[in-house]
Amino acid sequence: MRPQGPRNTRQRILEAAETAFGNEGYSGTRLHHIAERVGVQKASLFHYFTSKEHLYCAVLDEGAGQAEEIVKHVLESEGEPIDKIRALLRVCIDMVVTYPERTKIQLRQSLGDAPPGFQPTDASERMLCLVADLVASDELAKSLSPIDPFAFVLGLMGMVAFFFTSGPVVAPSWFGQQDAASVRDRIERHVNEVMERCLDGQSHAAKSSAVL
């Protein structure tokens, strides 16, 4: 659920637009519907955003800015690199759960549902690189099995996004009739297990060999 608090008209427009773009796509979103959700006239939207494309880009910038701030906060905090990676995974899950429409917008983008000629910014890749640099740091490199840091981080993010969006559609029986909190806990446990096995691949392989 989105955090509550004082919000000005511009912020309420961004939130309504994020929901619309995530659930209805860029092509399916109508500005007058956004205006109705906010409780303003459609003309009022143009006081804050010059066009539908401008609003779309503002929604993306808002989400990327918040995510980058949170990621940097974790990276700059005290603690061992491995603990920061675990914290970042929890942060990733928290963001997908709190702002599910943002993940949907990215998935729709990958299928071509975006403004004509739209070119995404490098904000997301910049964040991936920051986390990949942590995975590749000397403190972790000595204890990790060989791994492509960027692919590792991208893979974890992809798992989280898939589980919370496409997963219930392609494998409904895996999710069952659990409530949202139980589903979230199950996904977090599974992704954590995959992450730990990747980060400790050598010792895990040794344990498997011993069992065999």
C-alpha positions in Angstrom: 0.0 0.0 0.0 1.3 3.5 -0.9 2.4 5.5 2.2 -0.1 8.1 3.3 0.7 11.8 4.1 0.2 15.4 2.9 0.2 15.5 -0.9 -0.2 18.5 -3.2 -2.1 18.5 -6.4 0.9 17.7 -8.5 1.8 14.7 -6.3 -1.8 13.4 -6.5 -1.7 13.7 -10.3 1.5 11.7 -10.4 0.1 9.0 -8.2 -3.1 8.7 -10.2 -1.1 8.6 -13.4 1.2 5.9 -12.1 -1.8 3.7 -11.3 -3.3 4.4 -14.7 -0.1 3.8 -16.7 0.6 0.6 -14.7 -2.9 -0.9 -15.0 -4.0 0.4 -18.4 -0.8 1.1 -20.2 0.4 4.2 -21.9 -1.9 3.7 -24.9 -4.9 2.8 -22.8 -4.6 5.7 -20.4 -6.8 8.7 -20.9 -6.0 12.1 -19.3 -9.6 12.9 -18.4 -9.7 9.7 -16.4 -6.7 10.8 -14.4 -8.2 14.2 -13.8 -11.4 12.5 -12.5 -9.4 10.4 -10.1 -7.7 13.4 -8.7 -10.8 15.5 -8.7 -9.7 18.3 -11.0 -10.6 19.4 -14.5 -8.6 17.9 -17.4 -7.3 21.4 -18.2 -5.8 21.6 -14.8 -3.4 18.8 -15.7 -1.7 21.0 -18.3 -0.8 23.5 -15.5 1.6 20.9 -14.2 2.4 18.7 -17.3 2.4 19.9 -20.9 1.4 16.6 -22.4 0.6 13.0 -21.7 4.1 12.1 -22.6 5.5 14.7 -20.2 3.3 13.2 -17.4 4.5 9.7 -18.3 8.2 10.7 -18.1 7.5 12.6 -14.8 6.0 9.4 -13.3 9.1 7.4 -14.3 11.5 10.1 -13.0 9.6 10.2 -9.7 9.9 6.4 -9.2 13.5 6.3 -10.3 14.5 9.1 -8.0 12.9 7.5 -5.0 14.5 4.1 -5.8 17.9 5.6 -6.3 17.7 7.5 -3.0 16.8 4.3 -1.1 19.5 2.2 -2.8 22.2 4.8 -2.1 21.1 5.0 1.6 21.6 1.3 1.9 24.9 1.3 0.1 26.2 4.2 2.3 25.1 2.6 5.6 27.4 0.8 8.0 27.7 -3.0 7.6 29.4 -5.8 5.7 28.9 -6.0 2.0 27.0 -9.2 2.2 24.6 -7.7 4.7 24.0 -4.7 2.4 23.1 -7.1 -0.5 20.6 -8.9 1.7 19.2 -5.5 2.8 19.0 -4.4 -0.9 17.0 -7.5 -1.8 14.5 -6.7 1.0 14.3 -3.1 -0.3 13.7 -4.3 -3.8 10.8 -6.5 -2.6 9.4 -3.6 -0.5 9.4 -1.3 -3.5 7.7 -3.8 -5.7 5.0 -4.5 -3.1 4.5 -0.8 -2.2 4.6 0.5 -5.8 3.4 -2.4 -8.0 2.4 -0.2 -10.8 6.0 0.9 -11.4 7.0 -2.7 -12.1 4.0 -3.1 -14.4 5.0 0.1 -16.3 8.5 -1.3 -16.9 7.0 -4.6 -18.1 4.7 -2.8 -20.5 7.7 -0.7 -21.8 9.5 -3.9 -22.6 6.5 -4.9 -24.8 6.6 -1.5 -26.6 3.8 0.2 -24.7 5.4 3.6 -24.3 5.2 7.1 -26.1 6.3 7.0 -29.7 10.1 7.3 -29.9 10.4 7.0 -26.1 14.0 6.5 -24.9 14.4 5.4 -21.3 16.9 7.2 -19.1 19.9 5.5 -17.7 18.7 5.8 -14.1 17.8 2.1 -13.6 21.0 0.9 -15.2 22.9 3.3 -13.0 21.4 1.8 -9.9 22.1 -1.7 -11.2 25.8 -0.7 -11.7 26.0 0.6 -8.1 24.8 -2.7 -6.7 26.9 -4.7 -9.1 30.0 -2.8 -8.0 29.2 -3.9 -4.4 28.9 -7.6 -5.5 32.3 -7.2 -7.4 34.0 -5.6 -4.4 37.2 -7.1 -3.0 35.4 -7.8 0.3 33.0 -10.2 -1.5 35.1 -11.4 -4.4 37.3 -13.6 -2.1 34.3 -15.6 -0.8 32.1 -15.8 -3.9 32.1 -18.4 -6.6 32.7 -16.8 -10.1 29.7 -14.8 -11.1 28.8 -11.9 -13.4 27.9 -9.2 -10.9 25.6 -7.3 -13.2 23.8 -10.4 -14.4 23.4 -11.5 -10.8 21.8 -8.3 -9.7 19.6 -8.1 -12.9 18.6 -11.7 -12.3 17.5 -11.1 -8.8 15.5 -8.0 -9.7 13.9 -10.0 -12.6 12.9 -12.8 -10.2 11.2 -10.4 -7.8 9.4 -8.6 -10.6 8.2 -11.9 -12.2 7.0 -13.4 -9.0 4.9 -10.4 -8.1 3.4 -9.8 -11.6 3.5 -12.7 -14.0 3.9 -15.5 -11.5 0.3 -15.8 -10.3 -0.8 -15.9 -13.9 1.5 -18.6 -15.2 1.6 -20.7 -12.1 -1.5 -20.0 -10.0 -1.2 -23.3 -8.1 2.2 -22.3 -6.7 0.6 -19.3 -5.1 -2.6 -21.1 -3.9 -5.2 -19.3 -1.9 -2.7 -17.5 0.4 -3.2 -13.9 1.6 -0.9 -11.2 0.3 1.3 -11.2 3.3 1.9 -15.0 3.1 2.6 -14.7 -0.6 5.1 -12.0 0.0 6.9 -14.0 2.7 7.0 -17.1 0.5 8.5 -15.1 -2.4 11.0 -13.4 -0.2 12.2 -16.8 1.3 12.5 -18.3 -2.2 14.5 -15.4 -3.7 16.7 -15.2 -0.6 17.5 -18.9 -0.9 18.4 -18.5 -4.6 20.6 -15.5 -3.7 22.4 -17.3 -0.9 23.1 -20.3 -3.1 24.5 -18.0 -5.8 26.6 -16.1 -3.3 27.9 -19.2 -1.6 28.0 -21.4 -4.7 31.3 -23.2 -3.9 30.3 -24.3 -0.4 26.9 -25.3 -1.6 28.4 -27.4 -4.3 30.7 -29.0 -1.8 27.8 -29.9 0.5 25.9 -31.4 -2.5 28.9 -33.5 -3.4 29.2 -34.8 0.1 25.5 -35.8 0.1 26.0 -37.7 -3.2 
